[in-house]
Amino acid sequence: MTEALKVLIIEDDPDVALGCEQALLLEGIATECAGSAEQARKKLGRDFHGIVVSDIRLPKMDGMAFLRETLAVDPELPVVLITGHGDVTMAVQAMKDGAYDFIQKPFPPEYLVEVVRRALEKRRLVLAVRELRRQLEQRDLLESRLIGRAPGMQQLRDRLTGLAGSAADVLIYGETGTGKELVARCLHDLSARRHGNFVAINCGGMAETLLDSELFGHEPGAFTGAQKRRIGKIEHASGGTLFLDEIESMPMTMQIKLLRVLQERTLERLGSNTQVSIDCRVIAATKEDLLDLAARGGFRNDLYYRLLVFPIDVPPLRERPDDIEPLALHFLGRLGRREHALPAVTLRRLRVHTWPGNVRELRNVIERAHILASGEILRDDHVVLDAAPTARQSVGADLNLDENARGLIRTAIARAGGNKALAARMLGITRRTLYSRIKLLGLEAEDAS
């Protein structure tokens, strides 16, 4: 917590306000003045970095009503009341209601300074405890969502925690299926923008003409079929976070427009000449080396460096084999499975697999095994890996995989009542792949028998 604490002085008498302000400034204490409770209300919040010194006698809302309203928002905010001679009984009641202290007029400046210093120290401790509690909550949130004990995952969580209080744009690198959108969502949920919208868009998922309208919005009549105004994704993300997935696939013309938005923080809807201010954090994600892509003319250099405020790398699953078991058990738990462990032979096979689809592929494998187990205890023959065995696997392991595949295909066909199209869907493969594997594993003879 680096922000300096200050004193908000609420006093409608300019001479008294000036006297309080000068006494505190001479002691190096930052101050801010408000002439009424209504003005002060706009400056306060749940984590206001300071304390309040307020007169009881104020126009419209008095100090007592202001005290009750303020403590309803933050019961731990120290409020010091300034009272006249006739207000002492009222001030004593205010202390019972939660006021930190009261000062009776007239008072020497040094007494005001003494009371304020004590109140500021209390506020400093309260905010420090809140920050520590917030960091612990952030760590728990990240550990429950970004599962893994590998050093790369620990570094990733540490980096996200450090970025939580920043508004800097972020560029996430990671292979397909590593969880780049989950990382972006965690960063949004940890930030001060968590109450705003998290708006995700896949830059490679639509035609350029649709992407233009999707990102920037349009006015009525901007193009054929545009009958009413549409707010684009960037504008909708204002106050929150805009997540641009597969940024490497964004058309060059869109890259130019996006660069201008990032630099100016304004945009124009299609069919409009009016500038719209936007305030959103931009998180982009890519599976490509954008610098290499820029060197080959496939991405704008200036946009690359504009996005590269803070880079984050998401490690692939093959580099974190120790995380496979906790991830698999997590996915089983979400499916309602009570098993506390997977078969040892299954874990060995999962650990040596290269996981080209990363965490997404592992989740699909586990979900498929759950379907095939159909209420039974999860066995090794329920777990099938789509990719061919890797060079790291032994001949014995290859033979085991053949047997596992045979058993899995037999089970799927039996449960599908002989319907191979349905069996293929249960296995998560195409019908052509299923027929190919039936032929490869010599199961055609069983069909004929």
Secondary structure, DSSP 8 states (H G I E B T S, - for coil): --S--EEEEE-S-HHHHHHHHHHHHTTT-EEEEESSHHHHHTT--TT-SEEEEEES--SSS-HHHHHHHHHHH-TT--EEEEE-GGGHHHHHHHHHTT--EEEESS--HHHHHHHHHHHHHHHHHHHHHHHHHHHHHHHHHHHHHS---SHHHHHHHHHHHHHTT----EEEE--TTS-HHHHHHHHHHHSTTTTS-EEEEETTSS-HHHHHHHHH-B-TTSSTT--S-B--HHHHTTTSEEEEETGGGS-HHHHHHHHHHHHHSEE--BT----EE---EEEEEESS-HHHHHHTTSS-HHHHHHHTTSEEE---GGG-GGGHHHHHHHHHHHTT---SS--HHHHHHHHHS--TTHHHHHHHHHHHHHHHHTTS---GGG---SS---TTS-HHHHHHHHHHHHHHHHHHHHHTTT-HHHHHHHHTS-HHHHHHHHHHTT-HHHHH-
